[in-house]
Amino acid sequence: MRSSVIQAIQHIKQSDDFMNDFIRQVPNTRGEFIFKNYSTKLKWILRDIVTYPFFTDEVRKGIKAEIESDSFSVEAIHDKIPLLNPEQRIMLEDLVEDMIAGKTIEIKIKSK
């Protein structure tokens, strides 16, 4: 369930970014007016999620951090994973699982 909420927030943010990109492309048009209105509504949704009264402060803090993060970073990582060889993908999966478990990760990069 937690993943679904995070993905929803990321998609709302991405939608708002796309709306604002469109607004920049068509200044002083009816489209700009319409999409600014949609963007305002998307921002309201995010604000409403953050201020939901039944969330704990910890959950609220996590939601705010997600809203402030780069909504396209997960997509960028996802696009690069197929470029790894099978052994690297297994290592990456183990690394991600350790990070989720709260382990301290130290990475040393060696040049060939």
Residue pairs with C-beta under 8 A, 6 or more apart in sequence:
5 63
6 66
9 46
9 49
9 63
9 66
9 67
9 71
10 66
10 71
10 74
11 71
12 42
12 45
12 46
13 46
13 67
13 71
14 71
14 72
15 42
16 39
16 42
16 43
16 46
17 71
17 72
19 35
19 36
19 38
19 39
19 42
20 35
20 39
22 31
22 35
23 31
23 32
23 35
23 36
23 39
26 32
46 67
49 63
50 60
50 63
50 64
50 67
51 60
52 60
55 63
81 89
81 92
84 92
95 105
98 105
99 105
